[in-house]
Amino acid sequence: MTLVLDGPHGAVTIPAPTLASLVVQATESVHGVRIRRARRHVDVTVDDGHASVSLEVVARYGEVLPEVARTVQEEVTDALTTMCGVIVDSVDVEVEEIE
């Protein structure tokens, strides 16, 4: 979904692939985590300034999974809030694989 931000000097458009890229980069900034095939396993929806994210990750063996997932949620929320000015309602993280 494309995010359109209207302002006094015109509109700013952030297309879905850019939003997904922000989510991927924020997720992969967390130690011991990577996105599992970004194009198929990251979903960002934005409606009326509110965002919801769903993503699947691969965690490194030995990581504490709930802690890693919470850190991913925080990083993704931070990135979307700071860079896009949206309110993040949810970040659903599925740990699909251990490596």
DSSP file (Angstrom, degrees, kcal/mol; ACC not computed):
  #  RESIDUE AA STRUCTURE BP1 BP2  ACC     N-H-->O    O-->H-N    N-H-->O    O-->H-N    TCO  KAPPA ALPHA  PHI   PSI    X-CA   Y-CA   Z-CA
    1    1 A M              0   0    0      0, 0.0     2,-0.3     0, 0.0    18,-0.1   0.000 360.0 360.0 360.0 137.9    0.0    0.0    0.0
    2    2 A T        -     0   0    0     13,-0.1     2,-0.5    14,-0.1    44,-0.1  -0.645 360.0-141.5 -86.0 138.9    1.3    3.4   -0.9
    3    3 A L  E     -A   14   0A   0     11,-2.9    11,-3.4    -2,-0.3     2,-0.5  -0.896  15.9-169.1-101.5 125.6    1.5    6.1    1.8
    4    4 A V  E     -A   13   0A   0     -2,-0.5     2,-0.6     9,-0.2     9,-0.2  -0.971   2.3-167.3-118.0 121.9    0.5    9.6    0.7
    5    5 A L  E     -A   12   0A   0      7,-3.2     7,-2.5    -2,-0.5     2,-0.4  -0.932   9.8-152.9-110.8 113.9    1.3   12.5    3.0
    6    6 A D  E     +A   11   0A   0     -2,-0.6     5,-0.2     5,-0.2    -2,-0.0  -0.685  22.1 168.5 -87.6 137.4   -0.4   15.8    2.1
    7    7 A G  E >   -A   10   0A   0      3,-2.1     3,-1.3    -2,-0.4    -2,-0.0  -0.807  50.8 -89.7-137.7 179.1    1.3   19.0    3.2
    8    8 A P  T 3  S+     0   0    0      0, 0.0     3,-0.1     0, 0.0    -2,-0.0   0.725 125.2  42.0 -66.6 -21.1    1.1   22.7    2.6
    9    9 A H  T 3  S-     0   0    0      1,-0.4     2,-0.3     0, 0.0    -3,-0.0   0.269 127.6 -71.7-109.5  10.3    3.5   22.5   -0.4
   10   10 A G  E <   -A    7   0A   0     -3,-1.3    -3,-2.1     2,-0.0    -1,-0.4  -0.833  64.7 -49.2 131.1-169.6    2.2   19.4   -2.0
   11   11 A A  E     -A    6   0A   0     -2,-0.3     2,-0.5    -5,-0.2    -5,-0.2  -0.750  31.6-150.2-107.3 149.9    2.1   15.6   -1.4
   12   12 A V  E     -A    5   0A   0     -7,-2.5    -7,-3.2    -2,-0.3     2,-0.5  -0.985  16.4-159.5-115.5 126.5    4.8   13.2   -0.5
   13   13 A T  E     -A    4   0A   0     -2,-0.5    -9,-0.2    -9,-0.2   -11,-0.0  -0.921  10.5-173.4-112.5 129.1    4.3    9.6   -1.8
   14   14 A I  E     -A    3   0A   0    -11,-3.4   -11,-2.9    -2,-0.5     5,-0.1  -0.932  21.6-143.7-120.1 104.9    6.0    6.6   -0.3
   15   15 A P    >>  -     0   0    0      0, 0.0     4,-1.9     0, 0.0     3,-0.9  -0.205  24.7-104.2 -69.9 160.3    5.3    3.5   -2.4
   16   16 A A  H 3> S+     0   0    0      1,-0.3     4,-2.7     2,-0.2     5,-0.2   0.853 118.3  55.8 -52.4 -44.1    4.8    0.0   -0.9
   17   17 A P  H 3> S+     0   0    0      0, 0.0     4,-2.0     0, 0.0    -1,-0.3   0.859 107.9  50.1 -62.2 -31.5    8.3   -1.3   -1.9
   18   18 A T  H <> S+     0   0    0     -3,-0.9     4,-2.2     2,-0.2    -2,-0.2   0.913 110.3  49.0 -70.4 -42.3    9.9    1.7   -0.1
   19   19 A L  H  X S+     0   0    0     -4,-1.9     4,-2.0     1,-0.2    -1,-0.2   0.922 112.3  48.9 -60.7 -43.7    7.9    1.0    3.1
   20   20 A A  H  X S+     0   0    0     -4,-2.7     4,-2.6     1,-0.2    -1,-0.2   0.888 108.5  54.0 -63.4 -39.0    8.9   -2.7    2.9
   21   21 A S  H  X S+     0   0    0     -4,-2.0     4,-2.7    -5,-0.2    -1,-0.2   0.895 106.6  51.5 -63.0 -40.6   12.5   -1.7    2.4
   22   22 A L  H  X S+     0   0    0     -4,-2.2     4,-2.4     2,-0.2    -1,-0.2   0.919 111.0  48.4 -60.1 -43.5   12.4    0.4    5.6
   23   23 A V  H  X S+     0   0    0     -4,-2.0     4,-2.5     2,-0.2    -2,-0.2   0.919 111.6  49.6 -63.6 -44.2   11.0   -2.6    7.5
   24   24 A V  H  X S+     0   0    0     -4,-2.6     4,-2.8     2,-0.2    -2,-0.2   0.939 112.8  46.3 -61.2 -48.1   13.6   -4.9    6.1
   25   25 A Q  H  X S+     0   0    0     -4,-2.7     4,-0.6     1,-0.2    -1,-0.2   0.902 113.5  48.6 -64.3 -40.8   16.5   -2.6    7.0
   26   26 A A  H >< S+     0   0    0     -4,-2.4     3,-0.6    -5,-0.2     4,-0.3   0.910 113.9  47.6 -63.8 -41.3   15.1   -1.9   10.5
   27   27 A T  H >< S+     0   0    0     -4,-2.5     3,-1.7     1,-0.2    -2,-0.2   0.928 110.3  50.3 -65.4 -45.5   14.7   -5.7   11.0
   28   28 A E  H 3< S+     0   0    0     -4,-2.8    -1,-0.2     1,-0.3    -2,-0.2   0.538  95.0  72.3 -76.5  -4.8   18.1   -6.6    9.8
   29   29 A S  T << S+     0   0    0     -4,-0.6     2,-0.5    -3,-0.6    -1,-0.3   0.616  79.9  93.3 -78.0 -12.3   19.7   -4.0   12.1
   30   30 A V  S X  S-     0   0    0     -3,-1.7     3,-1.4    -4,-0.3     2,-0.1  -0.700  90.0-111.7 -83.5 127.2   18.8   -6.3   14.9
   31   31 A H  T 3  S+     0   0    0     -2,-0.5     3,-0.1     1,-0.2    -2,-0.1  -0.342  97.7  14.9 -60.2 129.8   21.7   -8.7   15.8
   32   32 A G  T 3  S+     0   0    0      1,-0.2    28,-2.5    -4,-0.1     2,-0.4   0.622 106.2  99.6  85.6  14.1   21.0  -12.3   14.9
   33   33 A V  E <   +B   59   0B   0     -3,-1.4     2,-0.3    26,-0.2    -1,-0.2  -0.982  39.2 172.4-134.5 143.5   18.0  -11.7   12.7
   34   34 A R  E     -B   58   0B   0     24,-2.1    24,-3.0    -2,-0.4     2,-0.2  -0.982  36.9-102.9-142.6 157.1   17.3  -11.5    9.0
   35   35 A I  E     -B   57   0B   0     -2,-0.3     2,-0.9    22,-0.2     3,-0.3  -0.520  30.4-126.6 -76.0 143.2   14.2  -11.3    6.8
   36   36 A R  S    S-     0   0    0     20,-2.1    20,-0.2     1,-0.2     5,-0.1  -0.822  81.4 -32.1 -92.8 103.2   13.1  -14.4    5.1
   37   37 A R  S >> S-     0   0    0     -2,-0.9     4,-1.4     3,-0.1     3,-1.3   0.959  73.7-143.6  46.8  84.4   12.8  -13.5    1.4
   38   38 A A  H 3> S+     0   0    0      1,-0.3     4,-0.6    -3,-0.3     3,-0.2   0.785  88.7  54.2 -49.8 -44.5   11.7   -9.9    1.8
   39   39 A R  H 34 S+     0   0    0      1,-0.2    -1,-0.3     2,-0.2     3,-0.2   0.819 118.1  34.0 -67.7 -29.1    9.3   -9.5   -1.1
   40   40 A R  H <4 S+     0   0    0     -3,-1.3    -1,-0.2     1,-0.1    -2,-0.2   0.620 121.2  45.1 -99.3 -12.9    7.1  -12.4    0.0
   41   41 A H  H  < S+     0   0    0     -4,-1.4    15,-1.8    -3,-0.2     2,-0.4   0.125  93.9  77.2-125.3  22.3    7.4  -12.2    3.7
   42   42 A V  E  <  +C   55   0B   0     -4,-0.6     2,-0.5    13,-0.2    13,-0.2  -0.989  51.2 179.3-131.5 123.9    6.9   -8.5    4.6
   43   43 A D  E     -C   54   0B   0     11,-3.0    11,-2.4    -2,-0.4     2,-0.5  -0.984   1.3-179.2-127.6 122.1    3.5   -6.9    4.5
   44   44 A V  E     -C   53   0B   0     -2,-0.5     2,-0.4     9,-0.2     9,-0.2  -0.982   2.0-176.3-121.6 123.9    2.9   -3.3    5.4
   45   45 A T  E     -C   52   0B   0      7,-2.7     7,-2.4    -2,-0.5     2,-0.4  -0.969   2.7-170.4-119.3 138.1   -0.5   -1.7    5.4
   46   46 A V  E     +C   51   0B   0     -2,-0.4     2,-0.4     5,-0.2     5,-0.2  -0.994   9.0 170.4-128.8 129.6   -1.2    1.9    6.1
   47   47 A D  E >  S-C   50   0B   0      3,-2.8     3,-1.4    -2,-0.4   -44,-0.0  -0.951  70.1 -19.6-142.5 119.4   -4.6    3.4    6.6
   48   48 A D  T 3  S-     0   0    0     -2,-0.4     3,-0.1     1,-0.3    -1,-0.0   0.873 128.3 -46.9  54.9  43.1   -5.3    7.0    7.7
   49   49 A G  T 3  S+     0   0    0      1,-0.2    38,-2.9    37,-0.1     2,-0.4   0.535 116.7 110.3  80.2   6.2   -1.9    7.5    9.2
   50   50 A H  E <   -Cd  47  87B   0     -3,-1.4    -3,-2.8    36,-0.2     2,-0.4  -0.947  50.2-159.2-116.3 136.1   -1.8    4.1   11.0
   51   51 A A  E     -Cd  46  88B   0     36,-3.0    38,-2.8    -2,-0.4    39,-1.0  -0.874  10.3-169.7-117.3 147.2    0.5    1.2   10.0
   52   52 A S  E     -Cd  45  90B   0     -7,-2.4    -7,-2.7    -2,-0.4     2,-0.4  -0.996  11.8-165.0-129.9 138.2    0.4   -2.5   10.6
   53   53 A V  E     -Cd  44  91B   0     37,-2.3    39,-3.2    -2,-0.4     2,-0.4  -0.960  10.6-175.9-128.0 140.6    3.3   -4.7    9.7
   54   54 A S  E     +Cd  43  92B   0    -11,-2.4   -11,-3.0    -2,-0.4     2,-0.3  -0.997  18.4 162.2-132.9 130.5    3.6   -8.5    9.4
   55   55 A L  E     -Cd  42  93B   0     37,-2.5    39,-2.3    -2,-0.4     2,-0.4  -0.992  31.4-137.5-150.0 155.9    6.9  -10.2    8.7
   56   56 A E  E     - d   0  94B   0    -15,-1.8   -20,-2.1    -2,-0.3     2,-0.3  -0.942  28.0-172.9-114.3 134.0    8.7  -13.5    8.8
   57   57 A V  E     -Bd  35  95B   0     37,-3.0    39,-2.1    -2,-0.4    40,-1.0  -0.822  23.9-135.4-126.2 163.8   12.3  -13.7   10.1
   58   58 A V  E     -Bd  34  97B   0    -24,-3.0   -24,-2.1    -2,-0.3     2,-0.3  -0.982  26.7-158.6-114.4 128.4   15.1  -16.1   10.4
   59   59 A A  E     -Bd  33  98B   0     38,-2.4    40,-2.4    -2,-0.5   -26,-0.2  -0.811  20.6-109.6-109.8 150.0   16.9  -16.0   13.8
   60   60 A R    >   -     0   0    0    -28,-2.5     3,-1.9    -2,-0.3    38,-0.0  -0.534  43.8 -97.5 -74.3 140.4   20.4  -17.2   14.6
   61   61 A Y  T 3  S+     0   0    0      1,-0.2    -1,-0.1    -2,-0.2     3,-0.1  -0.331 110.4  31.2 -56.4 134.8   20.6  -20.4   16.8
   62   62 A G  T 3  S+     0   0    0      1,-0.4    -1,-0.2    -3,-0.1     2,-0.1   0.190  86.8 125.4  99.9 -15.5   21.1  -19.4   20.4
   63   63 A E  S <  S-     0   0    0     -3,-1.9     2,-0.9   -31,-0.1    -1,-0.4  -0.472  71.0-113.9 -73.3 148.3   19.2  -16.1   20.3
   64   64 A V     >  -     0   0    0      1,-0.2     4,-2.4    -2,-0.1     3,-0.4  -0.755  30.9-152.3 -83.0 107.1   16.4  -15.7   22.9
   65   65 A L  H  > S+     0   0    0     -2,-0.9     4,-2.7     1,-0.2     5,-0.2   0.854  87.0  48.9 -59.0 -46.4   13.5  -15.6   20.4
   66   66 A P  H  > S+     0   0    0      0, 0.0     4,-2.2     0, 0.0    -1,-0.2   0.896 114.2  48.1 -61.6 -36.5   11.0  -13.4   22.4
   67   67 A E  H  > S+     0   0    0     -3,-0.4     4,-2.2     2,-0.2    -2,-0.2   0.922 112.4  47.9 -67.3 -43.7   13.7  -10.8   23.1
   68   68 A V  H  X S+     0   0    0     -4,-2.4     4,-2.3     1,-0.2    -1,-0.2   0.920 112.3  49.5 -62.6 -44.1   14.8  -10.8   19.4
   69   69 A A  H  X S+     0   0    0     -4,-2.7     4,-2.4    -5,-0.2    -1,-0.2   0.903 110.5  49.9 -64.1 -41.3   11.2  -10.4   18.2
   70   70 A R  H  X S+     0   0    0     -4,-2.2     4,-2.3    -5,-0.2    -1,-0.2   0.896 110.0  51.1 -63.7 -39.5   10.5   -7.6   20.7
   71   71 A T  H  X S+     0   0    0     -4,-2.2     4,-2.6     2,-0.2    -2,-0.2   0.903 109.1  50.8 -64.8 -40.6   13.6   -5.8   19.5
   72   72 A V  H  X S+     0   0    0     -4,-2.3     4,-2.7     2,-0.2     5,-0.3   0.930 109.2  51.7 -60.4 -45.4   12.5   -6.2   15.9
   73   73 A Q  H  X S+     0   0    0     -4,-2.4     4,-2.2     1,-0.2    -2,-0.2   0.913 111.8  46.7 -58.2 -43.6    9.1   -4.7   16.8
   74   74 A E  H  X S+     0   0    0     -4,-2.3     4,-2.6     2,-0.2    -1,-0.2   0.921 113.4  47.5 -65.1 -45.0   10.8   -1.7   18.5
   75   75 A E  H  X S+     0   0    0     -4,-2.6     4,-2.5     2,-0.2    -2,-0.2   0.910 113.8  46.7 -65.0 -43.1   13.2   -1.1   15.6
   76   76 A V  H  X S+     0   0    0     -4,-2.7     4,-2.5     2,-0.2     5,-0.3   0.923 113.4  49.0 -65.6 -44.3   10.4   -1.3   12.9
   77   77 A T  H  X S+     0   0    0     -4,-2.2     4,-2.4    -5,-0.3     5,-0.3   0.931 112.3  49.2 -60.0 -45.9    8.1    0.9   14.9
   78   78 A D  H  X S+     0   0    0     -4,-2.6     4,-2.8     2,-0.2     5,-0.3   0.924 111.7  48.5 -58.5 -47.6   10.9    3.4   15.4
   79   79 A A  H  X S+     0   0    0     -4,-2.5     4,-2.7     1,-0.2     5,-0.4   0.936 115.0  42.6 -62.5 -48.8   11.8    3.5   11.7
   80   80 A L  H  X>S+     0   0    0     -4,-2.5     4,-1.5     2,-0.2     6,-1.2   0.879 117.3  47.0 -68.5 -37.0    8.3    3.9   10.4
   81   81 A T  H  X5S+     0   0    0     -4,-2.4     4,-1.1    -5,-0.3    -2,-0.2   0.943 119.6  38.6 -67.7 -47.9    7.4    6.5   13.0
   82   82 A T  H  <5S+     0   0    0     -4,-2.8    -2,-0.2    -5,-0.3    -3,-0.2   0.926 125.6  34.2 -69.7 -46.8   10.5    8.5   12.5
   83   83 A M  H  <5S+     0   0    0     -4,-2.7    -3,-0.2    -5,-0.3    -1,-0.2   0.729 133.2  23.7 -87.4 -22.4   10.9    8.3    8.8
   84   84 A C  H  <5S-     0   0    0     -4,-1.5    -3,-0.2    -5,-0.4    -2,-0.2   0.538  91.5-128.2-121.2 -11.9    7.3    8.3    7.7
   85   85 A G     << +     0   0    0     -4,-1.1     2,-0.2    -5,-0.5    -4,-0.2   0.777  59.9 137.9  69.9  26.2    5.4   10.0   10.5
   86   86 A V        -     0   0    0     -6,-1.2     2,-0.6   -36,-0.0    -1,-0.2  -0.673  57.6-118.4-101.4 159.5    2.8    7.2   10.9
   87   87 A I  E     -d   50   0B   0    -38,-2.9   -36,-3.0    -2,-0.2     2,-0.7  -0.862  27.2-141.7 -93.0 124.4    1.5    5.6   14.1
   88   88 A V  E     +d   51   0B   0     -2,-0.6   -36,-0.2   -38,-0.2     3,-0.1  -0.795  21.4 179.4 -93.8 114.8    2.4    1.9   14.2
   89   89 A D  E     -     0   0B   0    -38,-2.8     2,-0.3    -2,-0.7   -37,-0.2   0.844  65.8  -1.2 -81.7 -36.7   -0.5   -0.1   15.6
   90   90 A S  E     -d   52   0B   0    -39,-1.0   -37,-2.3     2,-0.0     2,-0.4  -0.994  43.6-165.5-157.1 148.0    1.2   -3.5   15.3
   91   91 A V  E     -d   53   0B   0     -2,-0.3     2,-0.6   -39,-0.2   -37,-0.2  -0.900  19.9-163.0-132.4 103.4    4.3   -5.3   14.2
   92   92 A D  E     -d   54   0B   0    -39,-3.2   -37,-2.5    -2,-0.4     2,-0.5  -0.792   7.3-167.7 -92.7 119.2    3.6   -9.1   14.0
   93   93 A V  E     -d   55   0B   0     -2,-0.6     2,-0.5   -39,-0.2   -37,-0.2  -0.928   7.0-169.2-112.7 125.6    6.8  -11.1   13.9
   94   94 A E  E     -d   56   0B   0    -39,-2.3   -37,-3.0    -2,-0.5     2,-1.1  -0.965  15.9-146.9-111.1 124.4    6.9  -14.8   13.0
   95   95 A V  E     +d   57   0B   0     -2,-0.5   -37,-0.2   -39,-0.2     3,-0.1  -0.802  27.4 170.3 -88.5 102.7   10.2  -16.6   13.6
   96   96 A E  E     +     0   0B   0    -39,-2.1     2,-0.3    -2,-1.1   -38,-0.2   0.659  56.3  15.6 -90.0 -19.6   10.0  -19.1   10.7
   97   97 A E  E     -d   58   0B   0    -40,-1.0   -38,-2.4    -3,-0.1     2,-0.4  -0.998  56.0-145.2-157.1 151.2   13.4  -20.5   10.8
   98   98 A I  E      d   59   0B   0     -2,-0.3   -38,-0.2   -40,-0.2   -40,-0.0  -0.969 360.0 360.0-118.0 137.4   16.5  -20.9   13.0
   99   99 A E              0   0    0    -40,-2.4   -39,-0.2    -2,-0.4    -1,-0.1   0.367 360.0 360.0-129.5 360.0   20.0  -21.0   11.4
